[in-house]
Amino acid sequence: MESFALYALFALSLWAPDATTAFGAKAELLKYVLFLAVSGLIIVHSYRTRGLAVSLAGDWIVLIAFLSYTALSAFWSEGSTNAFIKAMLVLSAMLVSIGIARMKRMDEILPILYRCLVVFVVLSLIVVILFPDKGIETGWELEGDWRGIAGQKNGLGYISALVLVAALVLPLSGEPGRRWGAWLGRLAIASISAVCLVNSGSRGGLLAAAVGIGSIALAHLPRVMQRVVFLVSIALVVPLVNLTVPTLELTADKIGILGTTINTSNRTTLWFYGLDQLGHRALLGFGIEGFWTPERVQAFKDIYGWVLDNFHNGYITILIEGGVVGILLLLLAVLFVVLLFMVSVGNLKDPYLTLAFGYTNMFLVGNLVENELGRSTSPQFIMFLIIAFALRPYVSRIAGVPEASGLAHPKAAPA
């Protein structure tokens, strides 16, 4: 039943109803209601059976502080009811992630997530083949790109990247001498995900896949080589910054760097619009869901002739909605998690830890081009929170370090 609840939660996070239709708007509301209901059941079950204990380690405390602050920002947000609904979803995501981390180990959580993602990608391929009018984009500059059952091409591209990376590192099932069937199945899944990734036309998905594969390769290097790579990377930071900053040019829809022009699909226009208005609200920000009010949406449309109430960058979103306090809490939480990974992957050669390392790096890089940090029910955001909270208990377990030393006393599980 616990595994079934996780399947249900991941499936709901993957569900992307079309909010532009009358049915889609109702389906989106239904998704949130079901997400809260399933999350509530998991939280209650975890508390009753394991106790909802909270680690006193820095990675847990700072991440909880960031999420709590984000939810509390609803009180000074101009988002009205939407702000408090979003705050409730953020708190729900935090509590359910803690509950799952207490309820399941990392090596149990990641295979469940992987199976859900595989089903999603396979169904997307089927929809593209059988119902191309539904599975292939037709909009502006998107014609021919695959989206499958995702809301847009970037969703399919990123999820396909997650499946591809997992297919390369997750252990195969079955006895060592009889794994040819598992090998063929894994090859088929990797091939399907690669085809969907390429045909989605998602540059963010391709970047995420490259980061994930690079993370896996780094995790498999000997510890000495990992340290060499780390030291060389640090040594190159200063000259690289000195080389690139003078060539950096930001325009309304492009980024120029080292003589190369990157089309941002008007993302920079959205970033400038938000940052220009941050002004005296820089410390605490506009609050969750507090920036894109109807008045600002209309003002943006009057200036540019089009509007999209999404910054398409998780870090810009946190800065504008949470201010300097929010972005510093986020960066500190990320620093704690990344440092724990860097210590762990160099000393503990474990496939699930390696996959979690790759997924975390993919999420952090993916937020440069998409706003996953601002989507409290997205599979990427839920995946990141669960990994972040499950990481320390799992590392403690495989390293043979007592986990209870950093935890409040949990409620005893029934005999």
C-alpha positions in Angstrom: 0.0 0.0 0.0 2.9 2.4 0.7 4.3 1.8 -2.8 0.9 2.2 -4.3 0.6 5.6 -2.6 3.9 6.6 -4.1 2.8 5.5 -7.6 -0.3 7.5 -7.2 1.5 10.6 -6.0 4.1 10.5 -8.8 1.3 9.8 -11.4 -0.6 12.9 -10.2 2.6 15.0 -10.4 3.0 13.9 -14.0 -0.6 14.6 -15.0 -0.7 17.8 -17.1 -4.3 18.8 -17.9 -4.9 21.4 -20.5 -6.0 24.4 -18.5 -7.1 26.4 -21.6 -10.2 24.2 -22.0 -13.3 24.2 -19.7 -12.7 20.5 -18.9 -9.0 21.1 -18.4 -9.5 23.9 -15.9 -11.7 21.5 -13.8 -9.2 18.7 -14.3 -6.4 21.0 -13.0 -8.4 21.7 -9.9 -9.1 18.0 -9.5 -5.4 17.3 -9.7 -4.6 19.7 -6.9 -7.4 18.2 -4.7 -6.2 14.6 -5.4 -2.6 15.6 -4.8 -3.4 17.1 -1.4 -5.5 14.1 -0.5 -2.9 11.5 -1.4 -0.2 13.7 0.2 -2.3 13.9 3.4 -2.7 10.1 3.5 1.0 9.5 3.1 1.8 12.1 5.8 -0.7 10.6 8.3 0.5 7.1 7.6 4.2 8.0 7.9 3.5 9.8 11.2 1.5 6.9 12.7 4.0 4.2 11.7 7.4 5.9 11.8 6.9 9.3 13.4 7.4 12.4 11.4 10.9 13.1 12.8 12.9 16.0 11.5 16.7 15.8 11.1 18.7 18.5 12.9 21.3 18.4 10.1 21.9 21.6 8.2 20.6 20.3 4.9 17.2 19.5 6.4 16.9 22.6 8.5 17.8 25.1 5.8 15.6 23.4 3.2 12.7 23.4 5.6 13.4 27.1 6.4 13.3 28.0 2.7 10.1 26.1 2.0 8.4 27.5 5.1 9.5 31.0 4.3 8.1 30.6 0.7 4.8 29.5 2.1 4.7 32.3 4.7 5.3 34.9 1.9 1.6 34.4 1.0 0.8 36.9 3.8 2.5 39.8 2.0 1.7 38.5 -1.5 -0.8 40.3 -3.9 -1.8 36.9 -5.2 -4.9 36.7 -2.9 -6.5 33.3 -2.8 -4.0 31.8 -5.3 -1.1 32.7 -3.0 -2.6 30.8 -0.1 -3.5 27.8 -2.2 0.1 27.7 -3.6 1.5 28.1 0.0 -0.6 25.1 1.1 0.7 23.0 -1.8 4.3 24.0 -1.0 3.8 22.9 2.7 2.1 19.8 1.5 5.0 18.9 -0.8 7.5 19.5 2.0 5.6 17.4 4.6 4.9 14.5 2.1 8.6 14.5 1.0 9.7 14.2 4.6 7.1 11.5 5.2 8.3 9.5 2.1 11.9 9.9 3.2 11.0 8.4 6.6 8.8 5.7 5.0 11.0 4.5 2.1 14.7 4.2 1.4 16.3 5.9 -1.6 16.8 2.5 -3.3 13.0 1.9 -3.0 11.9 5.4 -4.0 13.9 5.8 -7.2 12.8 2.6 -8.9 9.1 3.6 -8.3 9.7 7.0 -9.8 11.6 5.4 -12.7 8.7 3.1 -13.5 6.2 6.0 -13.5 8.4 8.0 -15.8 8.9 5.0 -18.2 5.1 4.6 -18.5 4.7 8.3 -19.1 7.3 8.3 -21.9 5.9 5.1 -23.6 2.4 6.5 -23.5 3.7 9.8 -25.0 5.3 7.8 -27.9 2.0 6.0 -28.5 0.0 9.2 -28.5 2.5 10.8 -31.0 2.1 7.8 -33.3 -1.6 7.2 -33.0 -2.9 10.8 -32.3 -0.4 13.2 -33.8 -2.8 16.1 -33.5 -2.7 15.7 -29.8 0.9 14.6 -29.3 2.7 17.0 -31.7 3.0 20.7 -31.2 1.5 23.1 -33.7 2.1 26.5 -32.0 4.4 29.4 -32.7 8.0 28.2 -33.4 7.0 24.7 -32.1 5.5 23.0 -35.1 6.6 19.4 -35.3 8.0 19.1 -31.8 6.7 16.2 -29.8 4.9 16.8 -26.5 3.1 13.4 -26.1 0.9 13.5 -23.0 2.9 16.3 -21.4 1.6 19.8 -21.3 4.4 21.0 -23.6 7.5 19.8 -25.4 9.8 20.8 -22.6 7.9 18.6 -20.2 8.4 15.5 -22.5 12.0 16.4 -23.1 12.9 16.7 -19.5 11.1 13.5 -18.4 12.7 11.6 -21.3 16.1 12.8 -20.1 15.3 11.5 -16.6 14.4 8.1 -18.0 17.5 8.0 -20.2 19.8 8.8 -17.3 18.1 6.3 -15.0 18.3 3.6 -17.7 22.1 3.9 -17.8 22.7 3.5 -14.0 19.9 1.6 -12.3 20.7 -2.1 -11.5 19.1 -4.7 -13.7 16.8 -7.3 -12.1 17.2 -11.0 -12.3 20.0 -13.4 -11.8 23.4 -12.4 -13.3 23.4 -15.2 -15.8 19.8 -14.6 -17.0 19.7 -10.9 -17.5 19.5 -10.8 -21.3 15.8 -10.1 -21.2 16.4 -7.2 -18.7 19.2 -5.9 -20.9 16.9 -5.9 -24.0 14.2 -4.2 -22.0 16.6 -1.5 -20.7 17.9 -1.0 -24.2 14.4 -0.5 -25.6 13.5 2.0 -22.8 16.8 4.0 -23.3 16.1 4.1 -27.1 12.5 5.2 -26.7 13.5 7.9 -24.2 16.3 9.1 -26.5 13.9 9.3 -29.5 11.4 11.3 -27.5 14.1 13.6 -26.1 15.5 14.4 -29.6 12.1 14.8 -31.2 10.7 17.0 -28.5 13.1 19.7 -29.6 13.7 20.7 -26.0 17.1 22.4 -25.5 16.6 22.3 -21.8 15.9 18.5 -22.0 19.1 18.0 -24.0 21.1 20.1 -21.5 19.6 18.1 -18.6 20.5 14.8 -20.2 24.1 16.0 -20.8 24.3 17.1 -17.1 22.9 13.8 -15.9 25.2 11.7 -17.9 28.2 13.8 -16.9 27.2 13.5 -13.3 27.1 9.7 -13.6 30.5 9.7 -15.3 31.9 11.9 -12.5 30.5 9.7 -9.8 32.1 6.6 -11.3 35.6 8.1 -11.3 38.1 7.1 -8.7 38.0 9.4 -5.6 41.4 10.9 -6.5 40.2 11.7 -10.0 37.0 13.3 -8.6 39.1 15.6 -6.4 41.3 16.5 -9.4 38.2 17.4 -11.5 36.9 19.4 -8.6 40.1 21.3 -8.0 40.6 22.0 -11.8 37.0 23.2 -12.0 37.6 25.7 -9.2 40.9 26.8 -10.7 39.2 27.5 -14.0 36.3 29.5 -12.5 38.2 32.9 -12.2 39.7 32.9 -15.7 36.5 31.6 -17.2 34.5 34.5 -15.6 37.1 37.0 -16.7 36.9 35.7 -20.2 33.1 35.5 -20.6 31.9 38.6 -18.6 33.3 41.2 -21.1 31.6 39.4 -24.0 28.2 39.0 -22.2 25.3 40.8 -24.0 21.7 40.6 -22.9 18.9 41.7 -25.3 15.2 41.3 -25.3 15.3 37.7 -26.6 18.9 36.7 -26.9 22.1 36.2 -24.8 25.4 36.8 -26.5 28.5 35.2 -25.0 32.0 34.6 -26.4 30.7 35.5 -29.9 27.9 33.0 -29.7 24.2 34.1 -29.7 21.7 32.0 -27.7 18.0 32.5 -28.5 16.2 32.6 -25.1 12.7 32.6 -26.7 12.0 36.0 -25.0 12.9 34.7 -21.5 15.2 37.7 -21.0 12.3 40.0 -21.7 10.4 38.4 -18.8 13.4 38.5 -16.5 14.0 42.2 -17.1 10.4 43.0 -16.6 10.4 41.4 -13.2 13.8 42.6 -12.0 13.1 46.2 -13.0 10.1 46.2 -10.7 11.8 44.5 -7.7 13.1 47.8 -6.4 12.1 48.6 -2.8 10.7 45.0 -2.4 14.1 43.4 -2.9 14.4 42.1 0.6 11.2 40.0 0.9 10.0 40.1 -2.7 6.5 40.1 -4.0 5.5 37.0 -2.1 4.4 33.6 -3.6 2.2 34.1 -6.7 2.4 37.8 -5.9 4.0 39.3 -9.0 1.9 38.3 -12.0 -1.3 40.2 -10.9 -3.9 41.1 -13.6 -2.6 44.6 -13.6 1.1 43.6 -14.3 0.0 41.0 -16.9 -2.0 43.7 -18.7 0.9 46.2 -18.4 3.3 43.7 -19.9 0.9 43.0 -22.8 0.5 46.7 -23.5 4.3 47.1 -23.8 5.2 44.0 -25.8 1.9 42.9 -27.4 2.1 39.5 -25.9 2.2 38.1 -22.3 3.3 34.9 -20.5 3.0 34.9 -16.7 6.0 32.7 -16.1 9.6 33.7 -15.8 10.9 30.4 -17.2 13.7 30.4 -14.6 13.3 29.0 -11.1 16.0 31.2 -9.6 14.6 34.4 -11.1 11.2 33.4 -9.8 12.5 32.8 -6.3 14.4 36.1 -6.3 11.3 38.1 -7.4 8.8 36.3 -5.2 11.0 35.6 -2.2 13.4 38.5 -2.5 17.0 38.4 -1.2 16.0 36.4 1.8 14.3 33.7 -0.3 17.1 33.3 -2.8 19.8 33.2 -0.1 17.9 30.4 1.8 17.5 28.5 -1.5 21.2 28.8 -2.4 22.2 27.8 1.2 19.9 24.7 1.0 21.4 23.7 -2.4 24.9 24.2 -1.1 24.3 21.8 1.9 22.8 19.1 -0.4 25.5 19.4 -3.0 28.3 19.2 -0.4 26.7 16.1 1.1 26.6 14.6 -2.4 30.2 15.5 -3.1 31.4 13.8 0.0 29.2 10.8 -0.5 29.7 9.9 -4.1 33.5 10.1 -3.7 33.4 7.5 -0.9 30.3 5.4 -1.5 29.9 3.7 -4.9 26.2 3.1 -4.9 24.0 3.2 -8.1 21.0 4.8 -6.3 23.2 7.5 -4.8 24.7 8.1 -8.2 21.3 8.4 -9.8 20.2 10.8 -7.1 23.3 12.9 -7.7 22.6 13.0 -11.4 18.9 13.9 -10.9 19.8 16.7 -8.4 22.2 18.3 -10.8 19.7 18.0 -13.6 17.1 19.7 -11.5 19.4 22.5 -10.5 20.6 23.2 -14.1 17.0 22.7 -15.5 15.8 25.6 -13.4 18.0 28.0 -15.5 15.6 27.6 -18.4 12.3 26.5 -16.7 10.6 27.4 -13.5 10.4 24.0 -11.7 11.1 25.6 -8.3 7.8 27.5 -8.6 5.7 24.5 -9.5 4.9 22.8 -6.3 3.2 19.7 -7.8 5.6 19.1 -10.7 7.5 15.7 -10.8 10.8 17.5 -10.9 10.1 19.6 -7.7 8.7 16.6 -5.8 11.7 14.5 -7.0 14.2 17.0 -5.8 12.5 17.4 -2.3 12.3 13.6 -1.8 15.9 13.1 -2.8 17.1 16.0 -0.6 15.3 14.7 2.5 16.1 11.0 1.8 19.7 11.6 1.1 21.1 11.8 4.6 19.2 8.8 6.0 20.4 6.7 3.0 24.0 7.8 3.2 24.0 7.1 6.9 22.6 3.6 6.2 25.0 2.5 3.5 28.0 4.1 5.4 27.0 2.4 8.6 26.6 5.6 10.5 23.7 5.7 13.1 20.9 7.9 11.6 19.2 8.6 14.9 22.0 10.8 16.1 20.7 13.8 14.1 17.0 13.1 14.5 14.3 14.0 17.0 13.0 11.0 18.7 10.5 9.4 16.3 7.3 7.8 17.3 7.9 4.1 17.7 6.6 1.9 14.9 4.0 -0.7 15.9 5.3 -4.2 16.5 
